[in-house]
Amino acid sequence: MRYLKDLSLSERIYRLSGTVVLVFLLVIGWLFLEYRSSLYEARRQEVKSLVESAWQILDFHAQQAATGHLATDEAQHRALQIVGKQRFDQGNYFWVTDLTPKMVMHPMFPDQPGGVAGFWGPAEDAFLQEMTRVLQADSAGFVQYHWPRPGSSEPVAKLSFAKVVPEWGWVIGAGFYLDDIDRLLARKALLMAALLAAVVVAALILVSYVARTITVPMGEAVAMIEALEGGDLSHRLQLTQADEVGRLAKAMDAFADNLQYEVLTAFQRLAEGDFTFEAKGLIREPLTKANRKLNALVMQLQAAVGRERAEKAKSEAILAGIGDGIAILDREGRIAFQNPIHRALMGEHLGESCRQAYQHCLGECERCAVTLSWEDGRIHQVERYLGASEGGGRWLETTTSPVK
């Protein structure tokens, strides 16, 4: 069973069809053998019935001789004349022997009464010996032997039925040539083989067509599912057949359409910030949960931003109320905040480097308090003269402290 599960759908169909065809051929072969046996049996019964009919003619004349109505020689002569002229099955005949064994009458040799020594040979003698042996055990029976056809000297297989006429010690028999049945069976077999070949070819063509109507769409369906797994929602089957495969294809196309519409629409609405969008298909449940969590997150962010803004406004109000000029710098020395007093004292320099804004230099200032505070994390205080060396400058006391 594991082996079958690993086979593709087309391989399963072809293997199953091949098994059915093989079983069909085996059944036909068995039926042909049964037909052959029944044909042989029918011919055996036919010959037996004909011999028994001819036997009744001999038995009637034997009874006539036994009761004195006819002399024995006359009765035998009349019986042989009647039986010797009878034919069946396109020239087949009856023959009479005695239990010596010796041929009494053979229609093919009417000029040799009392024997057929002119054509007798070992094969014919063997036939009489075998027939005598069979009839000694029973008064009637079948014997198979070889005997030439009328008009031919070539012996062929023949099956005869013989029955004893006890009053005269005679044996009457007739048979049929087995090659007649063989030729009939050969013709039947040839016709049957041609019909079977036509049926098998037609069945294979039909199976191939049916297999393609199943395996090709199923292969496309598998490719579509794999594409969906990879995120490609553009693949469609577009089958027109109305069977189960067609219904599956239509359902998958509709599924892909709905999925593509819902996913794209959902992402577009989410990108627009609409977390209230509701889907109706496959993603309805996960999208609803995602929207709920995103809404909660946005509310938290908004609350945090509100608190941050409030803290910033509060800090700015505190810094603005202090009588000294205050500025906040980042680690690169850029000015991030100036209170009004600092702006009035030093000018508006937000976003500028303190070196360029105050010292008009590109390098680091000598004994920079800001750098010292970043290095050791302590408060530093320095006095620095700002302005031209010939006068017009001013001294400033600068205190720096890192904000943690």
C-alpha positions as CSV (number, residue, x, y, z in Angstrom):
1,M,0.0,0.0,0.0
2,R,2.9,2.4,0.7
3,Y,4.2,1.7,-2.8
4,L,0.9,2.7,-4.3
5,K,0.8,5.9,-2.3
6,D,4.1,6.9,-3.7
7,L,2.9,6.5,-7.4
8,S,1.6,9.5,-9.3
9,L,-2.1,9.6,-10.2
10,S,-1.5,8.7,-13.9
11,E,0.7,5.8,-12.9
12,R,-2.1,4.5,-10.6
13,I,-4.6,4.8,-13.4
14,Y,-2.4,3.1,-16.0
15,R,-1.4,0.3,-13.6
16,L,-5.0,-0.3,-12.6
17,S,-6.1,-0.4,-16.2
18,G,-3.3,-2.8,-17.1
19,T,-4.3,-5.1,-14.3
20,V,-7.9,-5.0,-15.5
21,V,-6.9,-5.8,-19.1
22,L,-4.6,-8.6,-17.9
23,V,-7.4,-10.1,-15.8
24,F,-9.8,-9.7,-18.8
25,L,-7.3,-11.5,-21.1
26,L,-6.9,-14.3,-18.6
27,V,-10.7,-14.7,-18.3
28,I,-11.0,-14.8,-22.1
29,G,-8.2,-17.4,-22.3
30,W,-10.0,-19.5,-19.7
31,L,-13.3,-19.2,-21.5
32,F,-11.5,-20.2,-24.8
33,L,-10.2,-23.4,-23.1
34,E,-13.6,-24.1,-21.7
35,Y,-15.1,-23.6,-25.2
36,R,-12.4,-26.0,-26.6
37,S,-13.3,-28.6,-24.0
38,S,-17.0,-28.2,-24.6
39,L,-16.5,-28.4,-28.4
40,Y,-14.5,-31.7,-28.1
41,E,-17.2,-33.0,-25.7
42,A,-20.0,-32.1,-28.1
43,R,-18.2,-33.9,-31.0
44,R,-17.7,-36.9,-28.7
45,Q,-21.4,-37.0,-27.8
46,E,-22.4,-36.5,-31.4
47,V,-20.2,-39.4,-32.7
48,K,-21.4,-41.6,-29.8
49,S,-25.1,-40.8,-30.7
50,L,-24.5,-41.6,-34.4
51,V,-22.7,-44.9,-33.6
52,E,-25.5,-46.0,-31.3
53,S,-28.0,-45.2,-34.0
54,A,-26.0,-47.3,-36.5
55,W,-25.6,-50.0,-33.8
56,Q,-29.4,-50.3,-33.6
57,I,-29.5,-51.2,-37.3
58,L,-27.0,-54.0,-36.7
59,D,-28.8,-55.1,-33.6
60,F,-32.1,-55.1,-35.4
61,H,-30.8,-57.4,-38.1
62,A,-29.0,-59.6,-35.5
63,Q,-32.4,-60.0,-33.8
64,Q,-34.0,-60.9,-37.1
65,A,-31.4,-63.6,-37.6
66,A,-31.8,-64.8,-34.0
67,T,-35.5,-65.3,-34.4
68,G,-35.2,-67.0,-37.8
69,H,-36.8,-64.3,-39.9
70,L,-33.6,-63.9,-41.8
71,A,-30.6,-66.1,-42.4
72,T,-27.5,-64.9,-40.6
73,D,-25.5,-64.3,-43.8
74,E,-28.4,-62.4,-45.3
75,A,-29.0,-60.3,-42.2
76,Q,-25.3,-59.4,-42.0
77,H,-25.2,-58.6,-45.7
78,R,-28.2,-56.3,-45.4
79,A,-26.9,-54.6,-42.3
80,L,-23.5,-53.9,-43.8
81,Q,-25.1,-52.6,-47.0
82,I,-27.2,-50.1,-45.0
83,V,-24.5,-49.0,-42.6
84,G,-21.8,-48.8,-45.3
85,K,-23.8,-46.3,-47.3
86,Q,-24.5,-43.9,-44.4
87,R,-22.4,-40.7,-44.2
88,F,-22.2,-37.8,-41.8
89,D,-20.2,-34.7,-41.2
90,Q,-19.2,-34.1,-44.9
91,G,-18.2,-37.6,-45.9
92,N,-17.4,-39.3,-42.6
93,Y,-18.5,-43.0,-42.3
94,F,-19.1,-46.1,-40.1
95,W,-16.8,-49.1,-40.1
96,V,-17.2,-52.6,-38.7
97,T,-14.6,-55.0,-37.3
98,D,-14.8,-58.2,-35.3
99,L,-13.0,-59.0,-32.0
100,T,-10.2,-61.0,-33.6
101,P,-9.5,-58.2,-34.4
102,K,-10.1,-58.1,-38.2
103,M,-11.7,-55.5,-40.4
104,V,-15.2,-56.6,-41.5
105,M,-16.3,-53.6,-43.5
106,H,-14.7,-50.3,-44.4
107,P,-16.6,-48.0,-46.8
108,M,-13.4,-46.6,-48.3
109,F,-12.5,-50.2,-49.4
110,P,-15.8,-51.8,-50.5
111,D,-14.0,-54.3,-52.8
112,Q,-12.1,-56.0,-49.9
113,P,-14.8,-57.9,-47.9
114,G,-13.4,-59.6,-44.9
115,G,-10.3,-57.6,-44.6
116,V,-8.3,-54.6,-45.8
117,A,-4.9,-56.1,-46.1
118,G,-4.1,-53.9,-49.1
119,F,-3.7,-50.8,-47.0
120,W,-3.1,-52.3,-43.5
121,G,0.0,-51.3,-41.6
122,P,1.4,-51.1,-38.1
123,A,-0.5,-48.0,-37.2
124,E,-3.8,-49.5,-38.3
125,D,-3.0,-52.8,-36.4
126,A,-2.2,-50.8,-33.3
127,F,-5.6,-49.1,-33.6
128,L,-7.5,-52.4,-33.7
129,Q,-5.5,-53.8,-30.8
130,E,-6.2,-50.7,-28.7
131,M,-9.9,-50.8,-29.6
132,T,-10.1,-54.5,-28.7
133,R,-8.5,-53.8,-25.3
134,V,-11.0,-51.0,-24.6
135,L,-14.0,-53.1,-25.6
136,Q,-12.9,-56.1,-23.5
137,A,-13.3,-53.9,-20.4
138,D,-16.6,-52.5,-21.6
139,S,-19.0,-53.0,-24.5
140,A,-18.4,-49.5,-25.7
141,G,-15.8,-46.8,-25.5
142,F,-13.6,-44.1,-27.2
143,V,-10.2,-44.8,-28.9
144,Q,-7.8,-42.1,-30.2
145,Y,-5.5,-43.1,-33.1
146,H,-4.2,-41.9,-36.4
147,W,-6.0,-42.7,-39.7
148,P,-5.8,-41.2,-43.2
149,R,-8.5,-39.0,-44.5
150,P,-10.5,-40.2,-47.5
151,G,-8.5,-39.6,-50.6
152,S,-5.2,-39.1,-48.6
153,S,-2.5,-41.4,-47.4
154,E,-1.3,-39.2,-44.6
155,P,-2.5,-40.4,-41.2
156,V,-4.0,-37.7,-38.9
157,A,-5.3,-37.8,-35.4
158,K,-8.8,-39.2,-35.0
159,L,-11.1,-40.1,-32.1
160,S,-13.6,-42.9,-32.6
161,F,-16.4,-44.4,-30.6
162,A,-17.1,-48.1,-31.0
163,K,-19.7,-50.5,-29.6
164,V,-20.0,-54.3,-29.6
165,V,-22.8,-56.2,-31.4
166,P,-22.6,-59.3,-29.0
167,E,-24.7,-61.7,-31.2
168,W,-22.2,-61.5,-34.1
169,G,-19.1,-60.6,-32.2
170,W,-18.8,-57.4,-34.3
171,V,-17.8,-53.9,-33.4
172,I,-19.3,-50.9,-35.1
173,G,-17.6,-47.5,-34.8
174,A,-17.1,-44.1,-36.3
175,G,-15.0,-41.1,-35.4
176,F,-14.0,-37.5,-36.2
177,Y,-10.7,-36.0,-37.2
178,L,-9.2,-33.9,-34.4
179,D,-7.6,-31.5,-36.9
180,D,-11.1,-30.4,-38.0
181,I,-11.6,-29.1,-34.5
182,D,-8.1,-27.7,-34.4
183,R,-8.7,-25.7,-37.5
184,L,-12.1,-24.4,-36.2
185,L,-10.4,-23.4,-32.9
186,A,-7.6,-21.7,-34.8
187,R,-10.1,-19.7,-36.8
188,K,-12.0,-18.8,-33.6
189,A,-8.7,-18.0,-31.8
190,L,-7.6,-15.7,-34.7
191,L,-10.9,-13.9,-34.7
192,M,-10.9,-13.6,-31.0
193,A,-7.4,-12.3,-30.9
194,A,-8.3,-9.6,-33.5
195,L,-11.3,-8.6,-31.5
196,L,-9.3,-8.6,-28.2
197,A,-6.6,-6.5,-29.8
198,A,-9.2,-4.0,-31.0
199,V,-10.8,-3.9,-27.6
200,V,-7.5,-3.5,-25.8
201,V,-6.3,-0.8,-28.1
202,A,-9.7,1.1,-27.8
203,A,-9.5,0.6,-24.0
204,L,-6.0,2.0,-23.8
205,I,-6.9,5.0,-25.9
206,L,-10.0,5.6,-23.7
207,V,-8.0,5.1,-20.5
208,S,-5.3,7.5,-21.8
209,Y,-7.9,10.1,-22.6
210,V,-9.7,9.7,-19.3
211,A,-6.4,9.8,-17.4
212,R,-5.4,13.0,-19.1
213,T,-8.7,14.6,-18.3
214,I,-7.9,13.9,-14.6
215,T,-4.1,14.1,-14.3
216,V,-3.5,17.2,-16.4
217,P,-6.0,19.4,-14.4
218,M,-4.8,17.9,-11.1
219,G,-1.2,18.7,-12.1
220,E,-2.3,22.3,-12.8
221,A,-4.2,22.4,-9.5
222,V,-1.0,21.2,-7.6
223,A,1.0,23.9,-9.5
224,M,-1.5,26.5,-8.5
225,I,-1.4,25.4,-4.8
226,E,2.4,25.5,-4.9
227,A,2.2,29.0,-6.4
228,L,-0.2,30.1,-3.7
229,E,2.2,28.7,-1.1
230,G,4.9,30.9,-2.7
231,G,2.7,34.0,-2.5
232,D,1.7,34.1,-6.2
233,L,-2.0,34.8,-6.3
234,S,-2.3,35.4,-10.0
235,H,-2.4,31.7,-11.2
236,R,-5.9,30.4,-12.4
237,L,-7.0,27.1,-13.8
238,Q,-10.0,28.3,-15.9
239,L,-11.3,24.8,-16.6
240,T,-14.7,24.4,-18.3
241,Q,-15.4,20.7,-17.6
242,A,-18.4,20.0,-15.3
243,D,-17.1,16.9,-13.5
244,E,-15.6,16.8,-10.0
245,V,-12.2,18.0,-11.3
246,G,-13.9,21.0,-13.0
247,R,-15.8,21.8,-9.8
248,L,-12.5,21.6,-7.9
249,A,-10.9,24.0,-10.4
250,K,-13.7,26.5,-10.2
251,A,-13.6,26.4,-6.4
252,M,-9.9,27.0,-6.4
253,D,-10.2,29.8,-8.9
254,A,-12.9,31.4,-6.7
255,F,-10.7,30.8,-3.6
256,A,-7.7,32.5,-5.3
257,D,-9.9,35.4,-6.5
258,N,-11.3,36.0,-3.0
259,L,-8.0,35.6,-1.4
260,Q,-6.3,38.0,-3.8
261,Y,-9.0,40.6,-3.3
262,E,-9.2,40.2,0.4
263,V,-5.4,40.2,1.0
264,L,-4.7,43.1,-1.3
265,T,-7.6,45.1,0.0
266,A,-6.7,44.3,3.6
267,F,-3.1,45.4,3.2
268,Q,-4.2,48.6,1.3
269,R,-6.6,49.5,4.1
270,L,-4.1,48.7,6.7
271,A,-1.5,50.8,4.9
272,E,-4.0,53.7,5.0
273,G,-4.3,53.3,8.7
274,D,-7.8,51.8,8.7
275,F,-7.8,49.2,11.4
276,T,-11.6,48.8,11.3
277,F,-11.7,47.0,7.9
278,E,-13.6,43.7,8.1
279,A,-13.0,40.9,5.6
280,K,-15.7,38.3,4.7
281,G,-13.6,35.3,3.6
282,L,-10.7,33.3,4.7
283,I,-8.8,36.1,6.5
284,R,-11.7,37.4,8.4
285,E,-10.8,35.8,11.7
286,P,-7.0,36.6,11.6
287,L,-7.6,40.1,10.2
288,T,-10.1,40.8,13.0
289,K,-7.6,39.7,15.6
290,A,-4.8,41.7,13.9
291,N,-7.0,44.8,13.8
292,R,-7.9,44.5,17.4
293,K,-4.2,44.2,18.4
294,L,-3.2,47.0,16.1
295,N,-5.9,49.3,17.5
296,A,-4.7,48.5,21.0
297,L,-1.1,49.2,20.0
298,V,-2.0,52.5,18.3
299,M,-3.9,53.6,21.3
300,Q,-0.9,52.8,23.5
301,L,1.4,54.7,21.1
302,Q,-0.9,57.7,21.0
303,A,-1.1,57.7,24.8
304,A,2.7,57.4,25.0
305,V,3.2,60.2,22.5
306,G,0.7,62.3,24.5
307,R,2.6,61.7,27.7
308,E,5.9,62.5,25.9
309,R,4.5,65.7,24.5
310,A,3.2,66.7,27.9
311,E,6.5,65.9,29.6
312,K,8.3,67.8,26.9
313,A,6.0,70.8,27.2
314,K,6.4,70.7,31.0
315,S,10.2,70.4,30.7
316,E,10.3,73.3,28.2
317,A,8.2,75.4,30.5
318,I,10.5,74.7,33.4
319,L,13.6,75.4,31.3
320,A,12.1,78.6,30.0
321,G,11.4,79.8,33.5
322,I,15.0,79.5,34.6
323,G,16.9,82.8,34.6
324,D,20.1,81.3,32.9
325,G,20.5,80.4,29.3
326,I,20.2,76.6,28.8
327,A,21.0,74.5,25.8
328,I,20.8,70.8,25.2
329,L,23.3,69.1,22.9
330,D,23.5,65.5,21.6
331,R,26.7,63.4,21.5
332,E,27.8,64.9,18.2
333,G,27.6,68.4,19.7
334,R,24.6,69.5,17.7
335,I,22.2,71.9,19.5
336,A,18.9,70.2,20.1
337,F,17.3,72.8,22.4
338,Q,17.7,76.4,23.5
339,N,15.5,78.2,26.0
340,P,14.5,81.8,25.3
341,I,17.3,83.3,27.4
342,H,19.9,81.2,25.6
343,R,18.5,82.2,22.2
344,A,18.5,85.9,23.2
345,L,22.1,85.6,24.4
346,M,23.6,83.4,21.7
347,G,21.2,83.5,18.8
348,E,19.1,80.8,17.2
349,H,21.4,77.8,16.4
350,L,19.1,74.7,16.6
351,G,20.7,71.8,14.6
352,E,24.1,73.5,14.4
353,S,27.3,72.3,15.9
354,C,28.3,74.2,19.0
355,R,31.8,74.6,17.7
356,Q,30.6,76.4,14.6
357,A,27.9,78.3,16.3
358,Y,30.0,79.7,19.2
359,Q,33.7,79.3,18.4
360,H,33.4,79.4,14.6
361,C,35.8,76.4,14.3
362,L,35.7,73.0,12.8
363,G,37.8,71.1,15.4
364,E,37.2,70.3,19.0
365,C,37.5,73.3,21.4
366,E,40.3,73.3,24.0
367,R,39.1,72.0,27.3
368,C,35.6,71.5,26.0
369,A,33.3,71.0,29.0
370,V,30.7,69.1,26.8
371,T,33.3,66.6,25.8
372,L,34.6,66.2,29.4
373,S,31.0,65.5,30.7
374,W,30.5,62.9,28.0
375,E,33.8,61.2,28.9
376,D,33.5,61.0,32.7
377,G,29.8,61.6,33.3
378,R,30.4,64.5,35.7
379,I,29.5,68.2,35.9
380,H,32.1,70.5,34.6
381,Q,32.4,74.3,34.7
382,V,34.6,76.5,32.5
383,E,34.9,80.2,31.7
384,R,35.4,81.1,28.1
385,Y,35.9,84.4,26.3
386,L,33.7,84.8,23.2
387,G,34.2,87.5,20.7
388,A,37.1,89.4,18.9
389,S,40.5,89.7,20.6
390,E,40.7,93.5,20.1
391,G,37.5,94.0,22.2
392,G,33.8,93.7,21.9
393,G,33.8,90.1,23.3
394,R,32.4,88.8,26.5
395,W,33.2,86.2,29.1
396,L,30.8,83.3,29.7
397,E,30.7,80.8,32.5
398,T,29.5,77.5,31.0
399,T,28.3,74.6,33.2
400,T,27.8,71.1,31.5
401,S,26.1,68.0,32.9
402,P,25.2,64.8,31.1
403,V,21.5,64.0,31.0
404,K,20.9,60.4,32.0
